[in-house]
Amino acid sequence: MVGVAHASLLGAVVELADPTFYLAIILTAWCPFKGLRSMRGAAAQRFLILLGATGAVALDIMLARQAAAAQDHLGIKPKWFDLVVGISSVVILVFMGFKALCEFWSSPESDEHSRDIEYGKKRSSRDSHDGTASYSQDRLQKKLLPLALFTTFIVVFAGLPDGRWEKLLYQGDLFPNDTSGKRNIEFAIGTGLGFVFAIAFAILCGSFLQGTADQQRMRFMITCSLWALVLWTGSGVFLNFHRQHMANDWREDGLVLVQHADSK
């Protein structure tokens, strides 16, 4: 249990500097398909966001702990898998960035979100049950709640490969003398729990943002954050691609030029 607790602390701290942490904050307050989230049904949405992130990290841990099996089933090497998923992450972030930018440009300032916040903070006891139920039904469609789960799962899973948290996860293989694999398993479980704790904190931060910022200011912050994540993730994917597929050719070409110059 000490090993799990230690790994949980490491996983939580490392996740605070990972793009997926900030994606969880954004997804708590904003949906890529529906725009700013309503305060109605906020608890259910936040729970599904946490569940989606948990599912994403569980799948990532399973692939990490069974890399050989993943290679056989997927027919590609793990490094190719990480590269493809990383490129997919950049594409998803670019789509989300343009969506948020269009929302910011096209939506005039209004107090609709402020009214939403007031509803979430306190309910008027004077309103009848029928009126409240009718208004809530107009603002929140329960059939769209699973969208929060699947959106979070896809976005978080795409953002995990080659991130700081996943690099920590692979350090679990630093116990070569552990023939039983117990320490490696404890390390994987611990880092996974730390990830979940950090995402829960991210959802708390997103809830604070959702409950305090006005509509246009929130759109502006979300747009800027998404494009910052595009640059952050894109630069990492390019560096990964260069390291795997361009660096060796570049070194070989340089060596050939040097040898050619020396021969003269």
C-alpha positions in Angstrom: 0.0 0.0 0.0 2.9 2.3 0.6 4.0 1.9 -3.0 0.5 2.6 -4.3 0.3 5.8 -2.1 3.7 7.0 -3.3 2.8 6.4 -6.9 -0.6 8.1 -6.4 1.2 11.2 -5.2 3.6 11.2 -8.1 0.8 10.6 -10.6 -1.3 13.4 -9.2 1.6 15.9 -9.1 2.8 15.0 -12.6 -0.7 15.2 -14.1 -1.0 18.8 -12.9 1.5 19.8 -15.7 -0.1 17.5 -18.4 -2.3 18.8 -21.2 -5.1 16.4 -20.1 -5.5 18.3 -16.8 -6.3 21.5 -18.6 -8.5 19.7 -21.1 -10.6 18.4 -18.2 -11.0 21.9 -16.9 -12.2 23.0 -20.3 -14.5 20.1 -20.8 -16.1 20.7 -17.5 -17.3 24.2 -18.6 -17.6 23.7 -22.3 -18.8 21.0 -24.7 -17.2 20.8 -28.2 -20.6 20.1 -29.8 -23.1 22.0 -27.6 -21.0 25.0 -26.4 -21.0 26.3 -22.8 -22.5 23.7 -20.4 -25.7 24.5 -18.6 -25.6 24.6 -14.8 -28.7 22.4 -14.9 -27.6 18.8 -14.5 -24.1 20.0 -13.8 -23.4 17.2 -11.2 -24.3 14.5 -13.7 -22.2 16.0 -16.4 -19.2 16.3 -14.1 -19.6 12.8 -12.9 -19.6 11.5 -16.5 -16.6 13.7 -17.3 -14.7 12.0 -14.4 -15.9 8.6 -15.6 -14.8 9.3 -19.1 -11.3 10.4 -18.0 -11.1 7.3 -15.7 -12.0 5.0 -18.6 -9.4 6.7 -20.8 -6.6 6.2 -18.3 -7.6 2.6 -17.5 -7.3 1.8 -21.2 -4.0 3.5 -21.5 -2.7 1.6 -18.5 -3.9 -1.7 -20.0 -2.1 -0.9 -23.3 1.0 0.1 -21.4 1.1 -3.0 -19.3 0.5 -5.3 -22.2 2.5 -3.6 -24.9 3.4 -6.8 -26.7 -0.2 -7.9 -26.8 -1.3 -4.5 -28.1 1.3 -4.8 -30.8 0.0 -8.2 -31.9 -3.7 -7.1 -31.9 -3.2 -3.7 -33.5 -0.6 -4.8 -36.0 1.5 -1.7 -35.3 4.4 -0.9 -33.1 3.6 1.0 -29.8 5.6 4.0 -31.0 3.6 4.1 -34.2 0.4 3.9 -32.1 1.5 6.8 -29.9 2.4 8.9 -33.0 -0.9 8.2 -34.6 -2.9 9.0 -31.5 -0.8 12.1 -30.9 -1.6 13.4 -34.4 -5.2 12.6 -33.8 -5.0 14.6 -30.6 -3.7 17.6 -32.5 -6.5 17.3 -35.1 -9.1 17.1 -32.3 -7.7 20.1 -30.5 -7.6 22.1 -33.8 -11.3 21.3 -34.4 -12.1 22.3 -30.8 -10.1 25.5 -31.2 -11.9 26.5 -34.3 -15.2 25.6 -32.8 -14.5 27.7 -29.7 -13.2 30.6 -31.8 -16.4 30.6 -34.0 -18.5 30.5 -30.8 -16.6 33.5 -29.4 -17.0 35.6 -32.6 -20.6 34.7 -33.3 -22.1 34.9 -29.8 -23.1 38.4 -28.6 -22.8 39.2 -24.9 -25.8 38.2 -23.0 -26.8 37.5 -19.4 -28.2 34.0 -20.2 -25.3 32.3 -18.6 -25.6 34.5 -15.6 -29.2 33.5 -15.2 -28.0 29.9 -15.4 -25.5 30.5 -12.6 -28.2 32.0 -10.4 -30.3 29.0 -11.0 -27.5 26.7 -10.0 -26.7 28.6 -6.8 -30.3 28.9 -5.5 -33.7 27.8 -6.5 -36.6 30.0 -5.8 -39.1 28.2 -3.6 -41.9 30.3 -5.1 -41.6 28.5 -8.5 -43.9 25.7 -9.0 -42.5 22.2 -9.6 -44.1 22.1 -13.1 -42.6 25.3 -14.1 -39.1 24.4 -12.9 -39.3 20.9 -14.5 -40.4 22.4 -17.8 -37.7 25.0 -17.8 -35.0 22.4 -16.9 -36.2 20.1 -19.7 -35.8 23.0 -22.2 -32.3 23.7 -21.1 -30.9 20.2 -20.5 -31.6 17.1 -22.7 -30.8 14.0 -20.7 -30.2 12.0 -23.8 -27.2 14.2 -24.5 -25.5 13.5 -21.2 -23.6 10.5 -22.5 -22.0 12.9 -24.9 -19.9 14.3 -22.0 -18.7 10.7 -21.3 -17.6 9.8 -24.8 -16.2 13.2 -25.6 -14.0 13.2 -22.5 -12.9 9.6 -23.1 -11.8 10.4 -26.7 -10.1 13.7 -25.9 -8.3 12.6 -22.8 -7.2 9.2 -24.3 -5.8 11.0 -27.4 -3.9 13.5 -25.2 -2.2 10.8 -23.0 0.4 9.3 -25.3 3.9 10.7 -24.8 2.7 13.0 -22.1 4.3 13.6 -18.7 1.9 11.3 -16.9 2.4 8.4 -19.4 6.2 8.8 -19.2 5.9 8.4 -15.4 3.7 5.3 -16.0 6.4 3.6 -18.1 8.9 4.2 -15.2 7.1 1.3 -13.5 9.3 -0.9 -15.6 12.3 0.2 -13.6 11.8 -2.7 -11.2 13.6 -5.5 -13.3 14.2 -7.6 -10.2 10.5 -7.8 -9.4 9.9 -11.2 -11.0 6.3 -11.4 -9.7 5.5 -8.0 -11.3 3.8 -6.9 -8.0 5.7 -3.6 -7.7 5.1 -2.7 -11.4 1.3 -3.4 -10.9 1.2 -1.3 -7.8 3.0 1.5 -9.6 0.5 1.4 -12.4 -2.5 1.3 -10.1 -1.0 4.2 -8.0 -0.3 6.4 -10.9 -3.8 5.7 -12.3 -5.3 6.7 -8.9 -3.2 9.9 -8.9 -4.4 10.7 -12.4 -8.1 10.4 -11.2 -7.5 12.6 -8.2 -5.9 15.2 -10.4 -8.8 15.1 -12.8 -11.2 15.5 -10.0 -9.4 18.6 -8.9 -9.5 19.8 -12.6 -13.2 19.3 -12.6 -13.4 21.3 -9.4 -11.5 24.1 -11.1 -13.7 23.9 -14.1 -16.8 24.1 -11.9 -15.4 27.3 -10.3 -14.8 28.7 -13.7 -18.3 27.8 -14.8 -19.9 29.3 -11.7 -18.0 32.6 -11.7 -17.0 33.8 -15.1 -19.5 35.5 -17.5 -20.3 34.0 -20.8 -18.1 35.9 -23.2 -15.1 35.9 -20.8 -15.4 32.1 -20.5 -15.5 31.7 -24.2 -12.4 33.9 -24.6 -10.4 31.9 -21.9 -11.5 28.6 -23.5 -10.5 29.7 -27.0 -7.0 30.9 -25.8 -6.5 27.8 -23.7 -7.3 25.4 -26.6 -5.0 27.1 -29.1 -2.2 27.1 -26.5 -2.8 23.3 -26.1 -2.7 23.0 -29.9 0.8 24.5 -29.9 1.9 22.5 -26.8 0.7 19.2 -28.1 1.7 19.8 -31.7 5.2 20.7 -30.8 5.5 17.5 -28.8 4.1 15.4 -31.6 6.6 17.0 -34.1 9.5 16.4 -31.8 8.4 12.7 -31.4 8.1 12.3 -35.2 11.5 14.0 -35.7 13.1 11.7 -33.1 11.7 8.5 -34.6 11.8 9.1 -38.3 14.0 12.2 -39.2 16.8 12.4 -36.7 18.7 9.2 -38.0 18.4 10.3 -41.6 19.6 13.8 -40.7 22.6 12.4 -38.8 23.4 10.0 -41.7 23.3 12.8 -44.3 25.5 15.0 -42.1 28.0 12.1 -41.7 28.1 11.6 -45.5 28.7 15.3 -46.1 31.6 15.3 -43.6 33.1 12.2 -45.1 32.8 13.6 -48.6 34.5 16.8 -47.4 37.3 14.9 -45.7 37.9 12.8 -48.9 38.6 16.0 -50.8 
